[in-house]
Amino acid sequence: MKTTKPSACCPPNARRLQATPEHVNAFKALAHEGRLRVFFYLVRANKPVPANEVQAELELPAPTLSHHLDDLERAGLIERERRERYILSSVNRAMVVELVRLLTACC
């Protein structure tokens, strides 16, 4: 059976893709089950969501959710904005697109 070198099957521009420290931090943030659950909830919501809605749906204690949201924001995976008395969280689509490009460059 003939095997192909991974670099031989990648398109030329894919070989130039390189993970940045920001990408590494994003993958690290997603490597925690609790943060991954919060992130998936925000992806499915497809709109800015207040923390109390996330908390009610995922049944997480407020301090735990706050910690997860802080970590996801620091990793560049979500964005947060204040609207009146609420802080809404939403997925940073640009970062997600970059991560998907990195993961699928040679697929």
Biopython code that builds the backbone (N, CA, C, O; Angstrom):
import numpy as np
from Bio.PDB.StructureBuilder import StructureBuilder

atoms = [
    (1, "MET", "N", (0.839, -1.174, 0.000)),
    (1, "MET", "CA", (0.000, 0.000, 0.000)),
    (1, "MET", "C", (0.889, 1.244, 0.000)),
    (1, "MET", "O", (1.837, 1.349, 0.778)),
    (2, "LYS", "N", (0.564, 2.173, -0.882)),
    (2, "LYS", "CA", (1.346, 3.388, -1.004)),
    (2, "LYS", "C", (0.838, 4.436, -0.017)),
    (2, "LYS", "O", (-0.368, 4.662, 0.085)),
    (3, "THR", "N", (1.748, 5.071, 0.706)),
    (3, "THR", "CA", (1.364, 6.143, 1.616)),
    (3, "THR", "C", (1.806, 7.468, 1.029)),
    (3, "THR", "O", (2.821, 7.555, 0.338)),
    (4, "THR", "N", (1.039, 8.483, 1.313)),
    (4, "THR", "CA", (1.327, 9.818, 0.816)),
    (4, "THR", "C", (1.787, 10.692, 1.970)),
    (4, "THR", "O", (1.220, 10.654, 3.062)),
    (5, "LYS", "N", (2.807, 11.467, 1.715)),
    (5, "LYS", "CA", (3.251, 12.411, 2.732)),
    (5, "LYS", "C", (2.150, 13.443, 2.952)),
    (5, "LYS", "O", (1.543, 13.902, 1.985)),
    (6, "PRO", "N", (1.875, 13.823, 4.211)),
    (6, "PRO", "CA", (0.839, 14.815, 4.476)),
    (6, "PRO", "C", (1.047, 16.107, 3.699)),
    (6, "PRO", "O", (0.079, 16.695, 3.215)),
    (7, "SER", "N", (2.291, 16.560, 3.572)),
    (7, "SER", "CA", (2.531, 17.816, 2.873)),
    (7, "SER", "C", (2.242, 17.701, 1.384)),
    (7, "SER", "O", (1.945, 18.704, 0.734)),
    (8, "ALA", "N", (2.324, 16.496, 0.835)),
    (8, "ALA", "CA", (2.070, 16.320, -0.583)),
    (8, "ALA", "C", (0.587, 16.461, -0.922)),
    (8, "ALA", "O", (0.252, 16.836, -2.046)),
    (9, "CYS", "N", (-0.299, 16.172, 0.016)),
    (9, "CYS", "CA", (-1.731, 16.251, -0.266)),
    (9, "CYS", "C", (-2.317, 17.615, 0.065)),
    (9, "CYS", "O", (-3.453, 17.902, -0.313)),
    (10, "CYS", "N", (-1.576, 18.449, 0.754)),
    (10, "CYS", "CA", (-2.083, 19.769, 1.144)),
    (10, "CYS", "C", (-1.983, 20.738, -0.025)),
    (10, "CYS", "O", (-1.012, 20.707, -0.782)),
    (11, "PRO", "N", (-2.983, 21.595, -0.172)),
    (11, "PRO", "CA", (-2.843, 22.655, -1.166)),
    (11, "PRO", "C", (-1.677, 23.563, -0.794)),
    (11, "PRO", "O", (-1.350, 23.685, 0.387)),
    (12, "PRO", "N", (-1.044, 24.203, -1.777)),
    (12, "PRO", "CA", (0.146, 25.034, -1.474)),
    (12, "PRO", "C", (-0.080, 26.092, -0.399)),
    (12, "PRO", "O", (0.792, 26.301, 0.445)),
    (13, "ASN", "N", (-1.240, 26.767, -0.410)),
    (13, "ASN", "CA", (-1.462, 27.808, 0.593)),
    (13, "ASN", "C", (-1.676, 27.231, 1.987)),
    (13, "ASN", "O", (-1.448, 27.930, 2.973)),
    (14, "ALA", "N", (-2.110, 25.966, 2.099)),
    (14, "ALA", "CA", (-2.326, 25.343, 3.406)),
    (14, "ALA", "C", (-1.012, 25.114, 4.126)),
    (14, "ALA", "O", (-0.961, 25.162, 5.355)),
    (15, "ARG", "N", (0.046, 24.867, 3.377)),
    (15, "ARG", "CA", (1.338, 24.621, 4.018)),
    (15, "ARG", "C", (1.874, 25.875, 4.702)),
    (15, "ARG", "O", (2.729, 25.786, 5.583)),
    (16, "ARG", "N", (1.377, 27.033, 4.302)),
    (16, "ARG", "CA", (1.831, 28.280, 4.913)),
    (16, "ARG", "C", (1.055, 28.620, 6.178)),
    (16, "ARG", "O", (1.467, 29.498, 6.937)),
    (17, "LEU", "N", (-0.053, 27.944, 6.416)),
    (17, "LEU", "CA", (-0.831, 28.215, 7.625)),
    (17, "LEU", "C", (-0.025, 27.822, 8.841)),
    (17, "LEU", "O", (0.618, 26.772, 8.869)),
    (18, "GLN", "N", (-0.067, 28.660, 9.827)),
    (18, "GLN", "CA", (0.673, 28.379, 11.048)),
    (18, "GLN", "C", (-0.146, 28.855, 12.235)),
    (18, "GLN", "O", (-0.719, 29.944, 12.217)),
    (19, "ALA", "N", (-0.192, 28.033, 13.254)),
    (19, "ALA", "CA", (-0.928, 28.402, 14.468)),
    (19, "ALA", "C", (-0.188, 29.505, 15.202)),
    (19, "ALA", "O", (1.028, 29.445, 15.388)),
    (20, "THR", "N", (-0.940, 30.507, 15.613)),
    (20, "THR", "CA", (-0.385, 31.605, 16.402)),
    (20, "THR", "C", (-0.601, 31.294, 17.885)),
    (20, "THR", "O", (-1.346, 30.372, 18.215)),
    (21, "PRO", "N", (0.029, 32.037, 18.768)),
    (21, "PRO", "CA", (-0.244, 31.834, 20.198)),
    (21, "PRO", "C", (-1.728, 32.035, 20.528)),
    (21, "PRO", "O", (-2.252, 31.388, 21.434)),
    (22, "GLU", "N", (-2.403, 32.924, 19.800)),
    (22, "GLU", "CA", (-3.840, 33.139, 20.022)),
    (22, "GLU", "C", (-4.641, 31.883, 19.672)),
    (22, "GLU", "O", (-5.586, 31.526, 20.375)),
    (23, "HIS", "N", (-4.257, 31.225, 18.591)),
    (23, "HIS", "CA", (-4.933, 29.978, 18.214)),
    (23, "HIS", "C", (-4.725, 28.912, 19.283)),
    (23, "HIS", "O", (-5.661, 28.207, 19.659)),
    (24, "VAL", "N", (-3.504, 28.802, 19.763)),
    (24, "VAL", "CA", (-3.188, 27.810, 20.800)),
    (24, "VAL", "C", (-4.017, 28.077, 22.046)),
    (24, "VAL", "O", (-4.558, 27.146, 22.643)),
    (25, "ASN", "N", (-4.121, 29.346, 22.444)),
    (25, "ASN", "CA", (-4.924, 29.688, 23.629)),
    (25, "ASN", "C", (-6.392, 29.364, 23.419)),
    (25, "ASN", "O", (-7.068, 28.935, 24.354)),
    (26, "ALA", "N", (-6.895, 29.560, 22.211)),
    (26, "ALA", "CA", (-8.295, 29.234, 21.927)),
    (26, "ALA", "C", (-8.522, 27.728, 22.048)),
    (26, "ALA", "O", (-9.510, 27.299, 22.645)),
    (27, "PHE", "N", (-7.625, 26.929, 21.491)),
    (27, "PHE", "CA", (-7.767, 25.478, 21.607)),
    (27, "PHE", "C", (-7.662, 25.026, 23.063)),
    (27, "PHE", "O", (-8.376, 24.116, 23.487)),
    (28, "LYS", "N", (-6.776, 25.659, 23.824)),
    (28, "LYS", "CA", (-6.656, 25.330, 25.246)),
    (28, "LYS", "C", (-7.960, 25.620, 25.983)),
    (28, "LYS", "O", (-8.402, 24.827, 26.814)),
    (29, "ALA", "N", (-8.567, 26.753, 25.676)),
    (29, "ALA", "CA", (-9.826, 27.122, 26.341)),
    (29, "ALA", "C", (-10.916, 26.103, 26.028)),
    (29, "ALA", "O", (-11.726, 25.773, 26.894)),
    (30, "LEU", "N", (-10.938, 25.608, 24.806)),
    (30, "LEU", "CA", (-11.963, 24.639, 24.420)),
    (30, "LEU", "C", (-11.676, 23.236, 24.953)),
    (30, "LEU", "O", (-12.526, 22.350, 24.864)),
    (31, "ALA", "N", (-10.496, 23.037, 25.498)),
    (31, "ALA", "CA", (-10.127, 21.719, 26.007)),
    (31, "ALA", "C", (-10.742, 21.416, 27.366)),
    (31, "ALA", "O", (-10.508, 20.341, 27.919)),
    (32, "HIS", "N", (-11.516, 22.330, 27.909)),
    (32, "HIS", "CA", (-12.191, 22.128, 29.196)),
    (32, "HIS", "C", (-13.670, 21.866, 28.926)),
    (32, "HIS", "O", (-14.320, 22.632, 28.215)),
    (33, "GLU", "N", (-14.197, 20.792, 29.491)),
    (33, "GLU", "CA", (-15.577, 20.389, 29.211)),
    (33, "GLU", "C", (-16.598, 21.492, 29.523)),
    (33, "GLU", "O", (-17.517, 21.722, 28.737)),
    (34, "GLY", "N", (-16.445, 22.158, 30.638)),
    (34, "GLY", "CA", (-17.392, 23.211, 31.019)),
    (34, "GLY", "C", (-17.373, 24.374, 30.045)),
    (34, "GLY", "O", (-18.427, 24.863, 29.637)),
    (35, "ARG", "N", (-16.177, 24.821, 29.670)),
    (35, "ARG", "CA", (-16.079, 25.928, 28.710)),
    (35, "ARG", "C", (-16.605, 25.505, 27.345)),
    (35, "ARG", "O", (-17.231, 26.302, 26.646)),
    (36, "LEU", "N", (-16.357, 24.263, 26.965)),
    (36, "LEU", "CA", (-16.853, 23.756, 25.687)),
    (36, "LEU", "C", (-18.380, 23.747, 25.667)),
    (36, "LEU", "O", (-18.987, 24.090, 24.653)),
    (37, "ARG", "N", (-19.002, 23.358, 26.774)),
    (37, "ARG", "CA", (-20.470, 23.377, 26.858)),
    (37, "ARG", "C", (-21.003, 24.800, 26.708)),
    (37, "ARG", "O", (-21.976, 25.029, 25.990)),
    (38, "VAL", "N", (-20.370, 25.746, 27.381)),
    (38, "VAL", "CA", (-20.789, 27.146, 27.283)),
    (38, "VAL", "C", (-20.605, 27.631, 25.845)),
    (38, "VAL", "O", (-21.495, 28.277, 25.291)),
    (39, "PHE", "N", (-19.469, 27.326, 25.244)),
    (39, "PHE", "CA", (-19.195, 27.746, 23.872)),
    (39, "PHE", "C", (-20.217, 27.150, 22.903)),
    (39, "PHE", "O", (-20.742, 27.863, 22.048)),
    (40, "PHE", "N", (-20.502, 25.862, 23.027)),
    (40, "PHE", "CA", (-21.487, 25.224, 22.140)),
    (40, "PHE", "C", (-22.865, 25.857, 22.320)),
    (40, "PHE", "O", (-23.596, 26.023, 21.343)),
    (41, "TYR", "N", (-23.228, 26.211, 23.544)),
    (41, "TYR", "CA", (-24.519, 26.852, 23.763)),
    (41, "TYR", "C", (-24.578, 28.185, 23.014)),
    (41, "TYR", "O", (-25.582, 28.505, 22.377)),
    (42, "LEU", "N", (-23.498, 28.954, 23.096)),
    (42, "LEU", "CA", (-23.465, 30.237, 22.399)),
    (42, "LEU", "C", (-23.479, 30.063, 20.882)),
    (42, "LEU", "O", (-24.083, 30.865, 20.169)),
    (43, "VAL", "N", (-22.821, 29.023, 20.390)),
    (43, "VAL", "CA", (-22.854, 28.739, 18.951)),
    (43, "VAL", "C", (-24.284, 28.439, 18.515)),
    (43, "VAL", "O", (-24.760, 28.978, 17.516)),
    (44, "ARG", "N", (-24.967, 27.577, 19.268)),
    (44, "ARG", "CA", (-26.350, 27.207, 18.921)),
    (44, "ARG", "C", (-27.296, 28.401, 19.034)),
    (44, "ARG", "O", (-28.243, 28.509, 18.255)),
    (45, "ALA", "N", (-27.059, 29.285, 19.977)),
    (45, "ALA", "CA", (-27.928, 30.446, 20.168)),
    (45, "ALA", "C", (-27.874, 31.373, 18.956)),
    (45, "ALA", "O", (-28.886, 31.959, 18.573)),
    (46, "ASN", "N", (-26.698, 31.503, 18.359)),
    (46, "ASN", "CA", (-26.516, 32.299, 17.145)),
    (46, "ASN", "C", (-26.958, 33.760, 17.326)),
    (46, "ASN", "O", (-27.404, 34.405, 16.377)),
    (47, "LYS", "N", (-26.828, 34.259, 18.537)),
    (47, "LYS", "CA", (-27.154, 35.653, 18.854)),
    (47, "LYS", "C", (-26.509, 35.986, 20.189)),
    (47, "LYS", "O", (-26.129, 35.077, 20.927)),
    (48, "PRO", "N", (-26.376, 37.252, 20.514)),
    (48, "PRO", "CA", (-25.857, 37.619, 21.839)),
    (48, "PRO", "C", (-26.813, 37.144, 22.938)),
    (48, "PRO", "O", (-28.028, 37.320, 22.841)),
    (49, "VAL", "N", (-26.240, 36.539, 23.984)),
    (49, "VAL", "CA", (-27.037, 35.923, 25.045)),
    (49, "VAL", "C", (-26.596, 36.450, 26.408)),
    (49, "VAL", "O", (-25.397, 36.547, 26.669)),
    (50, "PRO", "N", (-27.549, 36.795, 27.284)),
    (50, "PRO", "CA", (-27.177, 37.213, 28.640)),
    (50, "PRO", "C", (-26.737, 36.004, 29.473)),
    (50, "PRO", "O", (-27.175, 34.878, 29.236)),
    (51, "ALA", "N", (-25.884, 36.256, 30.428)),
    (51, "ALA", "CA", (-25.340, 35.181, 31.252)),
    (51, "ALA", "C", (-26.432, 34.408, 31.990)),
    (51, "ALA", "O", (-26.315, 33.194, 32.160)),
    (52, "ASN", "N", (-27.492, 35.092, 32.432)),
    (52, "ASN", "CA", (-28.527, 34.375, 33.188)),
    (52, "ASN", "C", (-29.228, 33.325, 32.330)),
    (52, "ASN", "O", (-29.679, 32.303, 32.847)),
    (53, "GLU", "N", (-29.322, 33.569, 31.026)),
    (53, "GLU", "CA", (-29.914, 32.575, 30.127)),
    (53, "GLU", "C", (-29.006, 31.352, 29.986)),
    (53, "GLU", "O", (-29.478, 30.215, 30.009)),
    (54, "VAL", "N", (-27.714, 31.593, 29.841)),
    (54, "VAL", "CA", (-26.740, 30.494, 29.754)),
    (54, "VAL", "C", (-26.752, 29.704, 31.057)),
    (54, "VAL", "O", (-26.763, 28.473, 31.050)),
    (55, "GLN", "N", (-26.750, 30.425, 32.170)),
    (55, "GLN", "CA", (-26.734, 29.785, 33.494)),
    (55, "GLN", "C", (-27.953, 28.898, 33.688)),
    (55, "GLN", "O", (-27.827, 27.770, 34.165)),
    (56, "ALA", "N", (-29.128, 29.391, 33.327)),
    (56, "ALA", "CA", (-30.358, 28.618, 33.503)),
    (56, "ALA", "C", (-30.360, 27.374, 32.626)),
    (56, "ALA", "O", (-30.768, 26.299, 33.066)),
    (57, "GLU", "N", (-29.909, 27.518, 31.400)),
    (57, "GLU", "CA", (-29.930, 26.391, 30.466)),
    (57, "GLU", "C", (-28.915, 25.315, 30.852)),
    (57, "GLU", "O", (-29.225, 24.125, 30.795)),
    (58, "LEU", "N", (-27.716, 25.721, 31.239)),
    (58, "LEU", "CA", (-26.648, 24.758, 31.535)),
    (58, "LEU", "C", (-26.562, 24.381, 33.007)),
    (58, "LEU", "O", (-25.786, 23.504, 33.385)),
    (59, "GLU", "N", (-27.367, 25.051, 33.841)),
    (59, "GLU", "CA", (-27.403, 24.779, 35.281)),
    (59, "GLU", "C", (-26.014, 24.869, 35.908)),
    (59, "GLU", "O", (-25.569, 23.962, 36.612)),
    (60, "LEU", "N", (-25.346, 25.982, 35.634)),
    (60, "LEU", "CA", (-24.018, 26.233, 36.192)),
    (60, "LEU", "C", (-24.119, 27.294, 37.281)),
    (60, "LEU", "O", (-24.908, 28.231, 37.158)),
    (61, "PRO", "N", (-23.330, 27.157, 38.345)),
    (61, "PRO", "CA", (-23.282, 28.228, 39.349)),
    (61, "PRO", "C", (-22.748, 29.508, 38.702)),
    (61, "PRO", "O", (-21.892, 29.450, 37.819)),
    (62, "ALA", "N", (-23.250, 30.652, 39.141)),
    (62, "ALA", "CA", (-22.853, 31.942, 38.557)),
    (62, "ALA", "C", (-21.337, 32.159, 38.555)),
    (62, "ALA", "O", (-20.798, 32.599, 37.540)),
    (63, "PRO", "N", (-20.626, 31.867, 39.655)),
    (63, "PRO", "CA", (-19.171, 32.082, 39.627)),
    (63, "PRO", "C", (-18.460, 31.193, 38.595)),
    (63, "PRO", "O", (-17.498, 31.621, 37.957)),
    (64, "THR", "N", (-18.938, 29.966, 38.441)),
    (64, "THR", "CA", (-18.333, 29.053, 37.467)),
    (64, "THR", "C", (-18.557, 29.565, 36.054)),
    (64, "THR", "O", (-17.633, 29.587, 35.241)),
    (65, "LEU", "N", (-19.787, 29.975, 35.763)),
    (65, "LEU", "CA", (-20.096, 30.504, 34.435)),
    (65, "LEU", "C", (-19.277, 31.758, 34.158)),
    (65, "LEU", "O", (-18.739, 31.918, 33.063)),
    (66, "SER", "N", (-19.180, 32.638, 35.130)),
    (66, "SER", "CA", (-18.404, 33.863, 34.957)),
    (66, "SER", "C", (-16.956, 33.542, 34.614)),
    (66, "SER", "O", (-16.369, 34.167, 33.730)),
    (67, "HIS", "N", (-16.388, 32.579, 35.306)),
    (67, "HIS", "CA", (-15.008, 32.149, 35.051)),
    (67, "HIS", "C", (-14.872, 31.605, 33.629)),
    (67, "HIS", "O", (-13.925, 31.951, 32.923)),
    (68, "HIS", "N", (-15.811, 30.753, 33.205)),
    (68, "HIS", "CA", (-15.757, 30.183, 31.858)),
    (68, "HIS", "C", (-15.878, 31.282, 30.801)),
    (68, "HIS", "O", (-15.147, 31.271, 29.811)),
    (69, "LEU", "N", (-16.793, 32.225, 31.004)),
    (69, "LEU", "CA", (-16.966, 33.311, 30.040)),
    (69, "LEU", "C", (-15.713, 34.181, 29.970)),
    (69, "LEU", "O", (-15.314, 34.605, 28.885)),
    (70, "ASP", "N", (-15.092, 34.448, 31.112)),
    (70, "ASP", "CA", (-13.842, 35.217, 31.121)),
    (70, "ASP", "C", (-12.757, 34.502, 30.323)),
    (70, "ASP", "O", (-12.062, 35.118, 29.516)),
    (71, "ASP", "N", (-12.617, 33.195, 30.556)),
    (71, "ASP", "CA", (-11.593, 32.415, 29.844)),
    (71, "ASP", "C", (-11.857, 32.387, 28.340)),
    (71, "ASP", "O", (-10.927, 32.520, 27.545)),
    (72, "LEU", "N", (-13.116, 32.215, 27.948)),
    (72, "LEU", "CA", (-13.463, 32.186, 26.525)),
    (72, "LEU", "C", (-13.216, 33.551, 25.874)),
    (72, "LEU", "O", (-12.775, 33.625, 24.727)),
    (73, "GLU", "N", (-13.499, 34.616, 26.604)),
    (73, "GLU", "CA", (-13.252, 35.955, 26.063)),
    (73, "GLU", "C", (-11.755, 36.216, 25.920)),
    (73, "GLU", "O", (-11.312, 36.729, 24.893)),
    (74, "ARG", "N", (-10.975, 35.866, 26.940)),
    (74, "ARG", "CA", (-9.515, 36.049, 26.874)),
    (74, "ARG", "C", (-8.913, 35.259, 25.719)),
    (74, "ARG", "O", (-7.932, 35.689, 25.112)),
    (75, "ALA", "N", (-9.501, 34.103, 25.417)),
    (75, "ALA", "CA", (-9.004, 33.256, 24.331)),
    (75, "ALA", "C", (-9.470, 33.753, 22.961)),
    (75, "ALA", "O", (-9.075, 33.197, 21.937)),
    (76, "GLY", "N", (-10.294, 34.781, 22.934)),
    (76, "GLY", "CA", (-10.759, 35.331, 21.666)),
    (76, "GLY", "C", (-11.900, 34.569, 21.027)),
    (76, "GLY", "O", (-12.242, 34.813, 19.869)),
    (77, "LEU", "N", (-12.494, 33.646, 21.773)),
    (77, "LEU", "CA", (-13.570, 32.817, 21.219)),
    (77, "LEU", "C", (-14.943, 33.473, 21.309)),
    (77, "LEU", "O", (-15.831, 33.175, 20.510)),
    (78, "ILE", "N", (-15.115, 34.360, 22.275)),
    (78, "ILE", "CA", (-16.395, 35.063, 22.399)),
    (78, "ILE", "C", (-16.130, 36.549, 22.569)),
    (78, "ILE", "O", (-15.029, 36.978, 22.913)),
    (79, "GLU", "N", (-17.171, 37.307, 22.318)),
    (79, "GLU", "CA", (-17.150, 38.748, 22.543)),
    (79, "GLU", "C", (-18.266, 39.067, 23.515)),
    (79, "GLU", "O", (-19.305, 38.406, 23.516)),
    (80, "ARG", "N", (-18.054, 40.080, 24.343)),
    (80, "ARG", "CA", (-19.104, 40.489, 25.284)),
    (80, "ARG", "C", (-19.338, 41.981, 25.152)),
    (80, "ARG", "O", (-18.413, 42.764, 24.934)),
    (81, "GLU", "N", (-20.594, 42.350, 25.291)),
    (81, "GLU", "CA", (-20.957, 43.762, 25.227)),
    (81, "GLU", "C", (-22.039, 44.060, 26.249)),
    (81, "GLU", "O", (-22.891, 43.223, 26.545)),
    (82, "ARG", "N", (-21.985, 45.263, 26.776)),
    (82, "ARG", "CA", (-22.987, 45.685, 27.751)),
    (82, "ARG", "C", (-24.141, 46.334, 27.011)),
    (82, "ARG", "O", (-23.952, 47.214, 26.172)),
    (83, "ARG", "N", (-25.343, 45.877, 27.344)),
    (83, "ARG", "CA", (-26.577, 46.499, 26.853)),
    (83, "ARG", "C", (-27.459, 46.733, 28.062)),
    (83, "ARG", "O", (-27.983, 45.797, 28.666)),
    (84, "GLU", "N", (-27.610, 47.988, 28.396)),
    (84, "GLU", "CA", (-28.343, 48.400, 29.589)),
    (84, "GLU", "C", (-27.736, 47.719, 30.804)),
    (84, "GLU", "O", (-26.571, 47.958, 31.123)),
    (85, "ARG", "N", (-28.490, 46.884, 31.480)),
    (85, "ARG", "CA", (-27.926, 46.252, 32.685)),
    (85, "ARG", "C", (-27.447, 44.831, 32.438)),
    (85, "ARG", "O", (-27.098, 44.126, 33.385)),
    (86, "TYR", "N", (-27.423, 44.403, 31.189)),
    (86, "TYR", "CA", (-26.998, 43.042, 30.845)),
    (86, "TYR", "C", (-25.668, 43.061, 30.105)),
    (86, "TYR", "O", (-25.351, 43.997, 29.372)),
    (87, "ILE", "N", (-24.906, 42.002, 30.319)),
    (87, "ILE", "CA", (-23.712, 41.771, 29.511)),
    (87, "ILE", "C", (-24.033, 40.567, 28.636)),
    (87, "ILE", "O", (-24.306, 39.474, 29.132)),
    (88, "LEU", "N", (-23.996, 40.789, 27.325)),
    (88, "LEU", "CA", (-24.348, 39.742, 26.377)),
    (88, "LEU", "C", (-23.087, 39.135, 25.788)),
    (88, "LEU", "O", (-22.127, 39.838, 25.472)),
    (89, "SER", "N", (-23.109, 37.820, 25.646)),
    (89, "SER", "CA", (-21.976, 37.089, 25.079)),
    (89, "SER", "C", (-22.379, 36.498, 23.742)),
    (89, "SER", "O", (-23.498, 36.016, 23.570)),
    (90, "SER", "N", (-21.443, 36.542, 22.790)),
    (90, "SER", "CA", (-21.681, 35.938, 21.483)),
    (90, "SER", "C", (-20.360, 35.375, 20.954)),
    (90, "SER", "O", (-19.277, 35.762, 21.395)),
    (91, "VAL", "N", (-20.479, 34.471, 20.018)),
    (91, "VAL", "CA", (-19.310, 33.810, 19.444)),
    (91, "VAL", "C", (-18.563, 34.787, 18.542)),
    (91, "VAL", "O", (-19.173, 35.534, 17.777)),
    (92, "ASN", "N", (-17.240, 34.770, 18.642)),
    (92, "ASN", "CA", (-16.383, 35.543, 17.744)),
    (92, "ASN", "C", (-16.186, 34.689, 16.492)),
    (92, "ASN", "O", (-15.284, 33.853, 16.436)),
    (93, "ARG", "N", (-17.026, 34.906, 15.508)),
    (93, "ARG", "CA", (-17.038, 34.072, 14.293)),
    (93, "ARG", "C", (-15.698, 34.109, 13.549)),
    (93, "ARG", "O", (-15.283, 33.104, 12.973)),
    (94, "ALA", "N", (-15.028, 35.250, 13.558)),
    (94, "ALA", "CA", (-13.743, 35.345, 12.855)),
    (94, "ALA", "C", (-12.726, 34.370, 13.435)),
    (94, "ALA", "O", (-11.999, 33.719, 12.684)),
    (95, "MET", "N", (-12.664, 34.261, 14.759)),
    (95, "MET", "CA", (-11.724, 33.327, 15.379)),
    (95, "MET", "C", (-12.108, 31.890, 15.060)),
    (95, "MET", "O", (-11.238, 31.061, 14.789)),
    (96, "VAL", "N", (-13.394, 31.588, 15.091)),
    (96, "VAL", "CA", (-13.846, 30.228, 14.800)),
    (96, "VAL", "C", (-13.477, 29.843, 13.368)),
    (96, "VAL", "O", (-13.040, 28.720, 13.119)),
    (97, "VAL", "N", (-13.650, 30.764, 12.437)),
    (97, "VAL", "CA", (-13.291, 30.496, 11.039)),
    (97, "VAL", "C", (-11.795, 30.204, 10.924)),
    (97, "VAL", "O", (-11.393, 29.282, 10.213)),
    (98, "GLU", "N", (-10.975, 30.984, 11.619)),
    (98, "GLU", "CA", (-9.527, 30.741, 11.600)),
    (98, "GLU", "C", (-9.187, 29.353, 12.136)),
    (98, "GLU", "O", (-8.362, 28.646, 11.559)),
    (99, "LEU", "N", (-9.826, 28.964, 13.246)),
    (99, "LEU", "CA", (-9.542, 27.652, 13.844)),
    (99, "LEU", "C", (-9.960, 26.527, 12.908)),
    (99, "LEU", "O", (-9.247, 25.534, 12.766)),
    (100, "VAL", "N", (-11.100, 26.682, 12.279)),
    (100, "VAL", "CA", (-11.571, 25.659, 11.336)),
    (100, "VAL", "C", (-10.608, 25.563, 10.147)),
    (100, "VAL", "O", (-10.291, 24.464, 9.692)),
    (101, "ARG", "N", (-10.150, 26.701, 9.652)),
    (101, "ARG", "CA", (-9.178, 26.677, 8.542)),
    (101, "ARG", "C", (-7.912, 25.939, 8.942)),
    (101, "ARG", "O", (-7.373, 25.164, 8.152)),
    (102, "LEU", "N", (-7.432, 26.168, 10.156)),
    (102, "LEU", "CA", (-6.241, 25.468, 10.620)),
    (102, "LEU", "C", (-6.471, 23.961, 10.702)),
    (102, "LEU", "O", (-5.621, 23.165, 10.302)),
    (103, "LEU", "N", (-7.632, 23.589, 11.227)),
    (103, "LEU", "CA", (-7.913, 22.167, 11.427)),
    (103, "LEU", "C", (-8.198, 21.414, 10.133)),
    (103, "LEU", "O", (-7.986, 20.204, 10.054)),
    (104, "THR", "N", (-8.673, 22.123, 9.132)),
    (104, "THR", "CA", (-9.084, 21.437, 7.899)),
    (104, "THR", "C", (-8.178, 21.744, 6.708)),
    (104, "THR", "O", (-8.512, 21.383, 5.580)),
    (105, "ALA", "N", (-7.069, 22.386, 6.928)),
    (105, "ALA", "CA", (-6.198, 22.814, 5.831)),
    (105, "ALA", "C", (-5.744, 21.654, 4.953)),
    (105, "ALA", "O", (-5.592, 21.828, 3.744)),
    (106, "CYS", "N", (-5.528, 20.508, 5.516)),
    (106, "CYS", "CA", (-5.012, 19.386, 4.734)),
    (106, "CYS", "C", (-5.992, 18.227, 4.656)),
    (106, "CYS", "O", (-5.591, 17.093, 4.396)),
    (107, "CYS", "N", (-7.244, 18.493, 4.873)),
    (107, "CYS", "CA", (-8.242, 17.428, 4.834)),
    (107, "CYS", "C", (-8.845, 17.283, 3.458)),
    (107, "CYS", "O", (-9.706, 16.428, 3.248)),
]
sb = StructureBuilder()
sb.init_structure("model")
sb.init_model(0)
sb.init_chain("A")
sb.init_seg("    ")
for serial, (resi, resn, name, xyz) in enumerate(atoms, 1):
    if name == "N":
        sb.init_residue(resn, " ", resi, " ")
    sb.init_atom(name, np.array(xyz, "f"), 0.0, 1.0, " ", f" {name:<3s}", serial, name[0])
structure = sb.get_structure()
